Amino acid sequence: MASPYEIVQPATVPTEQFNTCDTEVRKLTDPLGCEEMRVNQVIVEPDSVTTPHTHDGQEEVFVATTGGQIAIEGDVHDVPEGGVVRVHPDTVRNLCNHTDETHVWLAFGAPPVGTVENFGDYVVKE
């Protein structure tokens, strides 16, 4: 059995670069000991976007820890600090930043797809 709880300060987890874009991510799944979901902190710098994608079978929830922007099926939505967005597995989404401020998100995916080391296959529509 995994530990009954974990407390993690995201700033203590090293950043990595997404394999499909220049956006930085902190993979929090392993430090938190998660077994039934994935958790990431995504840092979207000004004038940056993550790759538009779906996840085969994985619903995602995004929490804007700062104000942020998310594109759903190509339409950009402003999300206030603390705002929460749920996205269906088949819906094309990506985080974007068309402002001068850095956006920081927490992203939760369940059921988990891929592994802690490899996020699994994004389904990127051509």
Backbone as JSON, one array per atom type, in Angstrom:
{
  "sequence": "MASPYEIVQPATVPTEQFNTCDTEVRKLTDPLGCEEMRVNQVIVEPDSVTTPHTHDGQEEVFVATTGGQIAIEGDVHDVPEGGVVRVHPDTVRNLCNHTDETHVWLAFGAPPVGTVENFGDYVVKE",
  "N": [[0.84, -1.19, 0.0], [0.48, 2.2, -0.78], [1.76, 5.23, 0.71], [-0.47, 6.87, 3.01], [-0.84, 9.58, 2.5], [0.67, 12.41, 0.86], [2.62, 15.36, 0.9], [3.58, 17.86, -1.21], [5.71, 20.39, -2.29], [5.49, 22.09, -5.17], [7.59, 23.68, -6.28], [9.9, 22.43, -5.46], [10.28, 20.32, -7.11], [12.02, 19.36, -9.96], [11.91, 21.13, -13.1], [10.87, 20.01, -16.32], [10.99, 19.69, -19.88], [8.17, 19.6, -22.0], [7.63, 16.9, -24.29], [6.57, 17.53, -26.74], [6.55, 20.26, -27.16], [7.87, 23.54, -26.2], [7.14, 24.13, -23.63], [7.41, 24.19, -20.06], [7.23, 21.69, -17.49], [6.32, 20.34, -14.34], [6.48, 17.23, -13.13], [4.35, 15.8, -11.01], [3.2, 13.47, -10.22], [4.66, 11.1, -9.37], [6.19, 12.1, -7.07], [4.0, 12.66, -5.4], [3.0, 10.16, -5.03], [0.89, 9.16, -6.48], [-1.43, 6.83, -7.8], [-3.73, 6.39, -9.25], [-4.17, 8.5, -10.88], [-2.75, 11.16, -12.89], [-0.66, 13.95, -12.16], [0.35, 17.17, -12.89], [2.31, 20.16, -12.9], [2.03, 22.84, -14.97], [3.83, 25.22, -16.7], [3.32, 28.05, -18.41], [4.8, 30.19, -20.43], [4.77, 33.71, -21.51], [3.4, 34.24, -24.77], [3.45, 31.56, -25.52], [2.4, 28.2, -26.28], [0.88, 25.03, -25.57], [0.89, 21.8, -27.15], [-1.9, 21.24, -29.22], [-4.21, 18.7, -28.43], [-5.75, 15.47, -27.8], [-6.66, 12.98, -25.38], [-6.66, 9.58, -25.45], [-9.19, 8.17, -23.9], [-8.72, 9.5, -21.49], [-9.86, 11.76, -19.21], [-9.38, 15.19, -18.37], [-8.58, 17.61, -15.85], [-8.04, 20.98, -15.32], [-6.5, 23.38, -13.29], [-6.27, 26.74, -12.76], [-3.67, 28.23, -11.32], [-2.69, 30.7, -11.43], [-4.04, 33.45, -13.24], [-5.16, 32.31, -16.45], [-5.09, 30.89, -19.81], [-6.96, 28.77, -21.92], [-7.31, 26.77, -24.76], [-10.07, 25.41, -26.29], [-11.09, 23.17, -28.58], [-9.95, 24.95, -30.37], [-10.96, 27.46, -29.67], [-10.15, 30.16, -27.65], [-10.21, 30.53, -24.17], [-10.42, 32.67, -21.4], [-9.33, 32.08, -18.15], [-9.95, 32.66, -14.81], [-7.77, 33.24, -11.95], [-7.63, 30.44, -9.88], [-9.71, 29.26, -11.2], [-11.4, 26.39, -12.59], [-11.23, 23.86, -15.01], [-12.8, 21.29, -16.79], [-12.12, 18.75, -19.14], [-13.31, 16.73, -21.7], [-12.23, 13.45, -22.78], [-12.13, 13.2, -25.66], [-12.03, 15.77, -26.63], [-10.36, 18.39, -28.25], [-7.69, 20.13, -26.86], [-5.59, 22.71, -25.49], [-3.16, 24.43, -23.53], [-2.56, 27.9, -23.45], [-0.9, 31.08, -23.9], [-1.42, 34.24, -24.35], [-0.58, 36.62, -23.3], [1.31, 38.98, -21.23], [2.14, 37.88, -18.9], [3.34, 35.11, -16.91], [1.7, 31.99, -16.93], [0.46, 29.59, -14.66], [-0.47, 26.3, -14.18], [-2.27, 23.56, -12.68], [-2.55, 20.28, -13.66], [-4.68, 17.56, -13.9], [-5.08, 14.18, -14.6], [-7.22, 11.47, -15.32], [-8.65, 8.29, -16.06], [-5.22, 7.3, -15.43], [-2.93, 7.74, -18.11], [-0.28, 6.33, -19.85], [2.99, 6.55, -18.31], [4.81, 7.64, -15.36], [7.26, 8.57, -16.3], [6.78, 8.82, -19.03], [4.33, 10.53, -20.64], [2.47, 9.15, -22.12], [0.69, 8.55, -25.19], [-0.11, 11.41, -26.94], [-2.94, 12.38, -28.78], [-2.71, 13.89, -31.6], [-4.3, 15.93, -33.77], [-3.99, 16.29, -37.22]],
  "CA": [[0.0, 0.0, 0.0], [1.2, 3.48, -0.82], [1.57, 6.1, 1.87], [-1.84, 7.39, 3.01], [-0.86, 10.94, 1.95], [1.95, 13.07, 0.6], [2.57, 16.8, 0.71], [4.67, 18.22, -2.1], [5.82, 21.78, -2.73], [5.9, 21.94, -6.57], [8.86, 24.36, -6.59], [11.02, 21.54, -5.13], [10.35, 19.31, -8.16], [12.68, 19.96, -11.13], [11.11, 21.27, -14.32], [11.28, 19.3, -17.54], [10.33, 20.23, -21.06], [7.26, 18.67, -22.67], [8.26, 16.3, -25.46], [5.94, 18.01, -27.98], [6.62, 21.72, -27.25], [8.88, 24.14, -25.33], [6.56, 24.44, -22.32], [7.98, 23.47, -18.93], [6.28, 20.95, -16.67], [6.8, 19.63, -13.16], [5.72, 15.99, -13.01], [4.08, 15.65, -9.58], [2.56, 12.17, -9.98], [5.52, 10.23, -8.57], [6.43, 12.64, -5.72], [2.78, 12.56, -4.61], [2.65, 8.76, -4.85], [-0.4, 8.89, -7.13], [-1.56, 5.57, -8.52], [-4.95, 6.36, -10.05], [-4.25, 9.72, -11.7], [-1.5, 11.89, -13.12], [-0.72, 15.34, -11.73], [1.47, 17.96, -13.41], [2.25, 21.61, -12.89], [2.44, 23.3, -16.29], [4.23, 26.63, -16.67], [3.17, 28.54, -19.78], [5.38, 31.53, -20.53], [4.1, 34.57, -22.49], [3.49, 33.9, -26.2], [3.69, 30.12, -25.66], [1.24, 27.31, -26.31], [1.16, 23.61, -25.57], [0.41, 21.15, -28.37], [-3.31, 20.83, -29.2], [-4.24, 17.25, -28.36], [-6.75, 14.76, -27.0], [-6.09, 11.81, -24.71], [-7.55, 8.45, -25.66], [-9.72, 7.61, -22.66], [-8.35, 10.23, -20.28], [-10.45, 13.05, -18.9], [-8.43, 16.04, -17.67], [-9.04, 18.79, -15.12], [-6.99, 21.99, -15.23], [-6.73, 24.41, -12.28], [-5.42, 27.91, -12.99], [-3.16, 28.77, -10.06], [-2.64, 32.12, -11.77], [-4.95, 33.55, -14.37], [-4.63, 31.56, -17.57], [-5.89, 30.74, -21.03], [-7.01, 27.42, -22.46], [-8.03, 26.68, -26.03], [-10.92, 24.23, -26.41], [-11.48, 23.07, -30.0], [-9.44, 26.12, -31.06], [-11.47, 28.7, -29.09], [-9.41, 30.52, -26.44], [-11.02, 30.96, -23.02], [-9.69, 33.21, -20.25], [-9.72, 31.41, -16.91], [-9.42, 33.45, -13.7], [-7.01, 32.54, -10.92], [-8.48, 29.53, -9.11], [-10.72, 28.65, -12.07], [-11.23, 24.96, -12.85], [-11.75, 23.47, -16.33], [-12.81, 19.86, -17.09], [-12.12, 18.52, -20.58], [-13.63, 15.36, -22.11], [-11.08, 12.84, -23.46], [-12.13, 13.38, -27.11], [-12.05, 17.2, -26.95], [-9.03, 18.96, -28.5], [-7.39, 21.21, -25.93], [-4.21, 23.08, -25.21], [-2.94, 25.63, -22.74], [-1.92, 28.94, -24.27], [-0.63, 32.31, -23.17], [-1.35, 35.38, -25.26], [-0.45, 37.78, -22.4], [2.68, 39.29, -20.82], [2.36, 37.25, -17.6], [3.47, 33.66, -16.89], [0.53, 31.26, -16.42], [0.8, 28.34, -14.0], [-1.63, 25.41, -14.09], [-2.19, 22.18, -12.21], [-3.3, 19.42, -14.58], [-4.99, 16.25, -13.33], [-5.62, 13.27, -15.6], [-7.68, 10.17, -14.82], [-7.65, 7.37, -15.52], [-3.89, 7.65, -15.93], [-2.48, 7.24, -19.41], [1.18, 6.37, -19.88], [3.71, 6.34, -17.05], [5.37, 8.86, -14.78], [8.33, 9.03, -17.17], [6.25, 9.08, -20.37], [2.94, 10.92, -20.49], [1.57, 8.39, -22.98], [0.55, 9.14, -26.51], [-1.08, 12.45, -27.25], [-3.55, 12.22, -30.08], [-2.6, 15.22, -32.2], [-4.97, 15.96, -35.05], [-3.22, 17.01, -38.25]],
  "C": [[0.88, 1.24, 0.0], [0.94, 4.24, 0.48], [0.16, 6.67, 1.85], [-1.96, 8.84, 2.53], [0.56, 11.39, 1.68], [1.68, 14.56, 0.47], [3.81, 17.18, -0.11], [4.59, 19.71, -2.41], [6.32, 21.73, -4.17], [7.25, 22.57, -6.89], [10.07, 23.48, -6.28], [11.21, 20.44, -6.18], [10.99, 19.95, -9.39], [11.71, 20.08, -12.32], [11.73, 20.45, -15.43], [10.57, 19.99, -18.69], [9.4, 19.17, -21.62], [7.95, 18.11, -23.91], [7.67, 16.79, -26.78], [6.03, 19.52, -28.16], [7.65, 22.23, -26.24], [8.38, 24.42, -23.91], [7.19, 23.58, -21.23], [6.88, 22.83, -18.08], [7.02, 20.4, -15.45], [5.91, 18.4, -13.0], [5.56, 15.66, -11.52], [3.51, 14.28, -9.22], [3.4, 11.31, -9.04], [5.8, 10.81, -7.18], [5.2, 12.56, -4.81], [2.39, 11.11, -4.32], [1.32, 8.39, -5.48], [-0.36, 7.58, -7.9], [-2.73, 5.55, -9.47], [-5.15, 7.62, -10.89], [-2.85, 10.24, -11.94], [-1.72, 13.33, -12.68], [0.54, 16.04, -12.24], [1.23, 19.43, -13.13], [2.81, 22.06, -14.23], [2.67, 24.8, -16.23], [4.24, 27.14, -18.11], [3.63, 29.99, -19.82], [4.61, 32.37, -21.55], [4.41, 34.14, -23.92], [3.83, 32.44, -26.44], [2.36, 29.38, -25.7], [1.71, 25.87, -26.16], [0.53, 23.02, -26.83], [-1.07, 20.82, -28.25], [-3.39, 19.31, -29.3], [-5.53, 16.76, -27.7], [-5.99, 13.67, -26.27], [-7.09, 10.68, -24.87], [-7.97, 7.88, -24.31], [-9.39, 8.37, -21.4], [-9.03, 11.6, -20.21], [-9.4, 13.87, -18.16], [-9.15, 17.19, -16.98], [-7.84, 19.71, -14.98], [-7.41, 23.04, -14.19], [-5.75, 25.55, -12.54], [-4.95, 28.45, -11.65], [-2.8, 30.23, -10.19], [-3.78, 32.28, -12.77], [-4.35, 32.79, -15.54], [-5.55, 31.54, -18.76], [-5.81, 29.28, -21.48], [-7.8, 27.47, -23.76], [-8.78, 25.34, -26.04], [-11.45, 24.22, -27.84], [-11.1, 24.34, -30.75], [-9.93, 27.46, -30.53], [-10.78, 28.98, -27.77], [-10.37, 31.06, -25.38], [-10.1, 31.48, -21.93], [-10.23, 32.54, -19.0], [-9.12, 32.2, -15.75], [-8.62, 32.59, -12.73], [-7.96, 31.7, -10.07], [-9.56, 28.86, -9.93], [-10.37, 27.2, -12.39], [-11.93, 24.62, -14.16], [-11.68, 21.95, -16.45], [-12.91, 19.68, -18.58], [-12.33, 17.03, -20.85], [-12.45, 14.77, -22.88], [-10.99, 13.12, -24.96], [-12.06, 14.84, -27.56], [-10.62, 17.71, -27.13], [-8.84, 20.15, -27.57], [-5.91, 21.5, -25.92], [-4.19, 24.34, -24.37], [-2.21, 26.64, -23.61], [-1.73, 30.18, -23.41], [-0.4, 33.43, -24.17], [-1.3, 36.68, -24.43], [1.04, 38.02, -22.11], [3.05, 38.63, -19.5], [2.51, 35.74, -17.74], [2.21, 33.04, -16.29], [1.01, 29.95, -15.81], [-0.48, 27.56, -13.75], [-1.28, 24.15, -13.33], [-3.08, 21.38, -13.15], [-3.43, 18.04, -13.96], [-5.6, 15.39, -14.42], [-6.01, 11.95, -14.99], [-8.65, 9.58, -15.82], [-6.29, 7.69, -16.11], [-3.59, 6.99, -17.27], [-0.97, 7.35, -19.42], [1.76, 6.09, -18.52], [4.19, 7.67, -16.52], [6.43, 9.44, -15.7], [7.82, 9.48, -18.54], [4.76, 9.34, -20.25], [1.97, 10.04, -21.27], [1.41, 9.15, -24.29], [-0.52, 10.22, -26.52], [-1.68, 12.07, -28.58], [-3.62, 13.62, -30.67], [-3.24, 15.15, -33.58], [-4.17, 16.81, -36.03], [-3.96, 18.22, -38.73]]
}
